[in-house]
């Protein structure tokens, strides 16, 4: 008996010791998680735009708010923000670098001039630091751009082309689309906890969408591998729903859906045979009920952690065996927004993961807006008062961005994803496009909580996996925190083998068109890497020479690869982003996201004290004589309208100056323009139609200089072609192309280096390019077999960019030049004009409320009578409190 008692005590001692050891290991994982946000802080960006849609030729005004993801407080890290506009194909149209100030804010504007045409565009914003977590963390919003109306101010006919389906992606068409038949179905399954666990009862979430990505409400029936029915389910919201698998269904199974008269079959996720635990969560108004089930015969001590945007909120341990263990997480434990629950073992393996939501009004600020009248006559002053308070009614001083628009000029309904709360707390923490995100903020009741929980199960996304958070897997740090304008990269030897050039002396000399200059020196390390960090906030484009010398002081040929084009894959547009809705009535709020986002402005009595200045109108001058101007009237770059004329009729446009820089930054040698175009688009090819041997020579995108040598020859007598043995053809697919150089028809294909070219335009419509053909040749080309045309626009002063041995010439871009929104003053400086049909009446990215939380603004209406206003206000305080007001 004594021996048995001694054995029992020993077993208890060893079990207790094992438990203690496991606890220490679990706590070590927790401490590593707590240190992650400090070691690798993540940032978020939100852009406030002045409008929800634009016409080609208008200006897009923006205010950026950059903050730490974990706290949503103003960033103290990055000082450079990258903002890009990408077209529907995913091709970059424009890019700006904006300076982030000390409170994490920046401002800028894009002029939507050519090559911007009607279409759907993606506005994307990020810091370099954010790219360490991939493209998912970038701010992204789809903005429709309509054709400019034929009659100014007539918005009755709005035209915008819809993107076409594209499965074969290429460099110039990198955005995926899949516009399939509406009767097609796509079904995705998401086991609760992240993995389907074999031999355990488990909830499986799913989403059903149609061929175009729209949510559908088809019944889904579940069968095992023996074709026996298991369960059935209907989607509960936006094509999303759940069903439960019994523990007897250890693996396999499939789902059937009937659509378009056909039975469609989808395999269920494969079961994980290693994991032995599952997690189930049930959110309510006070917190989250957690049930952890296991199938381990011997109970194990497991860790349970809660993080929110990589910041640790909670840690506990649970002993789990075969019996289910229940626990409750109070809402006080959770942080605002999406919270992540992880169940893990002592070895640092994640057993299950679940996302849950906490809705809180603590961060929201209340904005009361009042205006001097309900409607306004043409060219009249508009006075507006704003008061900002917290949830206790205390005044708040903040810096706000304010856009006020003519309600008559609204083109589409305001995008719900443009709401600040939606963007910061929800859409930036899930995967893909959210259909009608404003719905989840309408109420904090059981139905809305359940539907939001479905969304997190289906579209949940995590910036870091558990092994990275705990340090088990090293974090892949690719981009630095850019607190100053930084030029970093590598120097490679001048070959195609990507060999680093170590121990080179580098000197950089930068020159602006205004005559300013900057310089610096450094040395490449053993991997050929280098970095120049500027203490000057330079702006605009600078011609830059990077000199490379070896240890003997000799200039050496090399390839300077700068890390500034990040090749971020464009995302697919969501179904709702391409299906535009008409704007709501003036009496309705565009959308509601809680708080006072839908509270109508009040009116107040305002006395107009703006002084009137009497303008003097000059009498019409009488012309007594006319003479012909004999001075400079233009050059090759303005011939027949220059580059802008080609851009106007372009089907495809390439900014060759930028593409040359991109290719050089990939360590590529850039040769003839024809080779570069073939790299950009594999539809383009150039061939020698006949040779002395009778064999055609062809150039495509091979990464090497093609074997075709282009030389100017004597023109043939018909002025349309070269002699048979010397003729080179340019083709777009199987279609021959006419060549224009600076809008002048060219019968030969000359040697033109890519760095001598400013841009290239492709026209696929004969009627578009025939207008550039001389009248004497129009009939020949109208009836010929040439359907397509290529326009090459050469670069003025291209010799300035010519590289030489050890002296690489580049174009470096600094911060964008700041622009000011022009507000007409119809009392002092401007004369009323019927052409003033501004849709955005007022834009100010820096409206400051005082210590009483108040701010006032005054501006003038446009030429329309009885104007109603649409008001859009955003703001984030340095402490992370926000205002998002729309009316």
GIZI-V903003 format. One record per backbone hydrogen bond with DSSP energy under -0.5 kcal/mol. NH is the residue of the N-H (numbers start at 1). CO is the residue of the C=O. If there is no record, write none. Layout:
BEGIN
NH_CO + NH_CO
END
This chain:
BEGIN
5_1 + 6_2 + 7_3 + 8_4 + 9_5 + 10_6 + 11_7 + 12_8 + 13_9 + 14_10 + 15_11 + 16_12 + 17_13 + 18_14 + 19_15 + 20_16 + 21_17 + 22_18 + 23_19 + 24_20 + 25_21 + 26_22 + 27_23 + 28_24 + 29_25 + 30_26 + 31_27 + 32_28 + 33_29 + 34_30 + 35_31 + 36_32 + 36_33 + 37_33 + 37_310 + 39_35 + 40_36 + 44_67 + 46_65 + 48_63 + 49_47 + 50_61 + 54_144 + 56_146 + 57_112 + 58_55 + 60_110 + 61_59 + 62_108 + 63_48 + 64_106 + 65_46 + 66_104 + 67_44 + 68_73 + 69_42 + 72_68 + 74_878 + 75_66 + 79_482 + 80_482 + 81_98 + 82_126 + 83_81 + 83_96 + 84_124 + 85_94 + 86_122 + 87_91 + 90_87 + 93_85 + 94_85 + 96_83 + 98_81 + 98_96 + 100_79 + 100_98 + 101_105 + 104_101 + 106_64 + 108_62 + 110_60 + 112_58 + 112_110 + 113_111 + 116_113 + 119_145 + 121_119 + 121_143 + 122_86 + 123_121 + 123_141 + 124_84 + 124_122 + 125_139 + 126_82 + 131_127 + 131_128 + 132_129 + 133_130 + 134_131 + 137_134 + 138_135 + 139_125 + 141_123 + 143_121 + 144_52 + 145_119 + 146_54 + 147_159 + 152_150 + 154_151 + 155_153 + 158_156 + 159_157 + 169_167 + 170_173 + 172_680 + 173_170 + 174_89 + 175_89 + 176_174 + 177_166 + 180_178 + 180_211 + 184_181 + 186_209 + 188_207 + 190_205 + 192_203 + 194_191 + 197_195 + 198_196 + 198_272 + 200_197 + 202_245 + 204_243 + 205_190 + 205_203 + 206_241 + 207_188 + 208_239 + 209_186 + 210_214 + 211_181 + 211_184 + 213_210 + 216_208 + 220_233 + 221_256 + 222_231 + 223_254 + 224_228 + 227_224 + 230_222 + 231_222 + 233_220 + 235_218 + 236_240 + 237_240 + 240_237 + 241_206 + 243_204 + 245_202 + 249_246 + 250_248 + 254_223 + 255_266 + 256_221 + 257_264 + 259_257 + 259_262 + 262_259 + 264_257 + 264_262 + 266_255 + 268_253 + 272_196 + 273_271 + 278_293 + 280_291 + 282_289 + 284_287 + 287_284 + 288_329 + 289_282 + 290_327 + 291_280 + 292_325 + 293_278 + 293_291 + 295_276 + 296_321 + 299_297 + 300_320 + 302_300 + 302_318 + 303_344 + 304_316 + 305_342 + 306_314 + 307_340 + 308_311 + 311_308 + 313_306 + 314_306 + 316_304 + 318_302 + 320_300 + 320_318 + 321_323 + 325_292 + 327_290 + 329_288 + 330_328 + 331_286 + 333_330 + 334_330 + 337_358 + 338_425 + 339_356 + 340_307 + 341_354 + 342_305 + 343_352 + 344_303 + 345_349 + 348_345 + 351_343 + 351_349 + 352_343 + 353_193 + 354_341 + 356_339 + 358_337 + 360_358 + 365_882 + 366_389 + 368_366 + 368_387 + 369_367 + 370_385 + 371_602 + 372_383 + 376_867 + 379_862 + 380_377 + 382_859 + 384_857 + 385_370 + 386_855 + 387_368 + 388_853 + 389_366 + 390_394 + 393_390 + 396_388 + 398_396 + 400_398 + 400_847 + 401_874 + 402_844 + 403_872 + 404_842 + 405_870 + 406_839 + 407_405 + 407_868 + 409_406 + 410_407 + 413_581 + 418_415 + 419_416 + 423_419 + 424_420 + 425_421 + 426_421 + 426_422 + 427_422 + 428_423 + 429_426 + 430_427 + 431_459 + 435_433 + 436_434 + 437_434 + 439_436 + 440_437 + 441_438 + 442_439 + 449_445 + 450_446 + 451_447 + 452_448 + 453_449 + 454_450 + 455_451 + 456_452 + 457_453 + 458_454 + 459_455 + 460_456 + 461_429 + 469_465 + 470_466 + 471_468 + 472_467 + 473_467 + 477_475 + 478_476 + 482_480 + 483_481 + 487_532 + 488_486 + 489_530 + 490_561 + 491_528 + 492_559 + 493_499 + 494_557 + 495_493 + 501_491 + 502_500 + 503_524 + 505_549 + 506_504 + 506_522 + 507_547 + 508_520 + 509_545 + 510_518 + 511_543 + 512_516 + 513_541 + 515_512 + 518_510 + 520_508 + 522_506 + 524_504 + 525_529 + 528_525 + 530_489 + 532_487 + 534_485 + 534_532 + 538_536 + 540_815 + 542_812 + 543_511 + 544_542 + 544_810 + 545_509 + 546_544 + 546_808 + 547_507 + 547_545 + 548_806 + 549_505 + 550_554 + 553_550 + 556_548 + 559_492 + 561_490 + 561_559 + 562_560 + 563_488 + 564_562 + 566_564 + 569_567 + 578_574 + 578_575 + 579_576 + 580_578 + 588_585 + 593_594 + 597_594 + 599_596 + 602_369 + 604_371 + 608_606 + 609_607 + 613_827 + 614_612 + 615_613 + 617_615 + 618_616 + 623_621 + 624_622 + 638_635 + 641_638 + 642_639 + 643_637 + 644_641 + 645_641 + 645_642 + 646_642 + 647_643 + 648_644 + 649_645 + 650_647 + 651_762 + 652_762 + 654_760 + 656_654 + 656_758 + 657_758 + 659_655 + 660_656 + 661_657 + 662_658 + 663_659 + 664_660 + 665_661 + 666_663 + 667_664 + 668_663 + 670_668 + 671_669 + 673_752 + 676_672 + 677_673 + 678_674 + 679_675 + 680_676 + 681_677 + 684_681 + 685_731 + 686_699 + 687_729 + 688_697 + 689_687 + 689_727 + 690_727 + 694_691 + 697_688 + 699_686 + 702_700 + 710_708 + 711_709 + 716_721 + 719_716 + 726_723 + 727_723 + 729_687 + 730_737 + 731_685 + 732_735 + 733_683 + 733_731 + 734_732 + 735_732 + 736_785 + 737_730 + 738_788 + 739_746 + 740_790 + 741_744 + 742_740 + 742_792 + 744_741 + 745_743 + 746_739 + 750_748 + 752_750 + 754_671 + 756_753 + 757_754 + 758_793 + 759_793 + 760_654 + 761_791 + 762_652 + 763_789 + 766_764 + 768_765 + 769_765 + 770_766 + 772_769 + 773_770 + 777_774 + 778_774 + 778_775 + 781_777 + 782_778 + 783_779 + 787_736 + 787_785 + 788_736 + 789_763 + 790_738 + 791_761 + 792_740 + 793_759 + 793_791 + 794_792 + 795_756 + 796_794 + 798_795 + 800_797 + 801_798 + 802_799 + 804_807 + 807_804 + 808_546 + 809_807 + 810_544 + 810_808 + 812_542 + 812_810 + 814_540 + 815_538 + 816_97 + 823_821 + 824_822 + 826_824 + 828_825 + 829_825 + 830_825 + 836_833 + 837_835 + 841_404 + 841_839 + 842_404 + 844_402 + 847_400 + 848_846 + 849_398 + 849_847 + 850_854 + 853_850 + 855_386 + 857_384 + 859_382 + 861_380 + 863_836 + 867_376 + 870_405 + 872_403 + 873_885 + 874_401 + 875_883 + 876_399 + 877_881 + 880_877 + 882_363 + 883_875 + 885_873 + 886_597 + 887_871
END
